[in-house]
Amino acid sequence: MVPRPARADEARQLTALCLRSKASHGYDEAFMAKCARELTVDPGLSSHRFAVSELDGVPVGPAELSAEDKIAELEKLFVDPAFFGRGIGRTLFEWAGARR
């Protein structure tokens, strides 16, 4: 599974995936409400800094990088809870590590 560039029309779906993944770790509604803005995927995303892993054509994990000068930061890396344990997170992390 090779991560592909994300598409702007997926922003809403990817935001829901990020929220679902974060919430699966037991956070309460108040905390999730505080995280909502940070977990929102911008529809103006840059395809070379935002990737999606998919299975059977369905997005199952996004990863987003930001970069300033020569420093990159992993902004998002989430996996749909229904697909935990399948190596999707590792694949996305490797994608992020290969970017400069």
C-alpha positions in Angstrom: 0.0 0.0 0.0 1.6 3.2 -1.2 0.1 6.5 0.2 -1.3 8.7 -2.5 -1.7 12.5 -2.6 -4.9 13.6 -0.8 -7.6 15.4 -2.8 -9.3 18.6 -1.7 -12.8 17.0 -2.1 -11.8 14.5 0.6 -11.3 17.1 3.3 -14.6 16.5 5.1 -14.2 12.7 5.0 -10.6 12.9 6.2 -11.6 15.2 9.0 -14.2 12.7 10.2 -11.6 10.0 10.1 -9.1 12.0 12.2 -11.8 12.7 14.8 -13.0 9.1 14.9 -9.4 7.9 15.3 -8.6 10.3 18.1 -11.9 9.6 19.9 -11.2 5.8 19.8 -8.5 6.3 22.4 -11.1 7.2 25.1 -11.1 11.0 25.0 -14.3 12.6 26.3 -16.5 15.0 24.3 -15.1 18.1 25.9 -11.5 17.2 25.0 -12.6 16.2 21.4 -14.3 19.6 21.0 -11.1 21.3 21.9 -9.2 19.2 19.3 -11.7 19.7 16.5 -10.0 22.6 14.9 -6.6 21.0 15.0 -8.0 17.8 13.5 -9.8 19.5 10.7 -8.4 18.9 7.3 -8.1 22.0 5.2 -9.7 21.6 1.7 -6.9 23.7 0.3 -4.4 21.0 1.4 -1.1 20.7 -0.5 -1.0 17.3 -2.2 2.8 17.0 -1.8 2.5 17.4 2.0 -0.7 15.4 2.6 -1.0 11.8 1.8 -3.8 9.2 2.2 -3.6 5.4 2.5 -6.5 3.5 1.1 -7.9 0.0 1.0 -10.2 -1.0 -1.8 -10.5 2.7 -2.8 -11.6 3.8 0.7 -9.4 6.3 2.6 -8.2 4.6 5.9 -5.5 6.9 7.0 -4.2 10.4 6.4 -0.8 12.0 7.2 0.1 15.7 6.9 3.5 17.4 7.1 4.4 21.0 7.4 7.8 22.3 6.6 9.6 25.5 7.3 13.2 26.0 6.2 14.7 22.6 6.6 12.5 21.4 9.4 9.5 19.2 8.8 6.8 18.5 11.4 4.3 15.7 11.3 1.0 17.5 11.8 -1.4 14.6 11.4 -1.2 10.9 11.2 -4.4 8.9 11.9 -5.7 5.5 11.0 -9.4 4.6 11.0 -10.0 2.5 14.1 -11.6 -0.3 12.0 -8.2 -0.8 10.3 -5.8 -0.6 13.3 -3.1 -3.3 13.3 -2.7 -3.5 9.6 0.5 -1.5 9.1 -1.3 1.6 7.8 0.2 3.9 10.4 3.7 2.5 9.8 3.3 3.1 6.0 2.2 6.7 6.6 5.0 7.3 9.0 7.5 5.9 6.4 6.0 8.2 3.8 6.5 11.2 6.1 10.1 10.2 6.9 10.9 10.0 3.2 9.8 13.6 2.6 12.3 16.5 2.8 
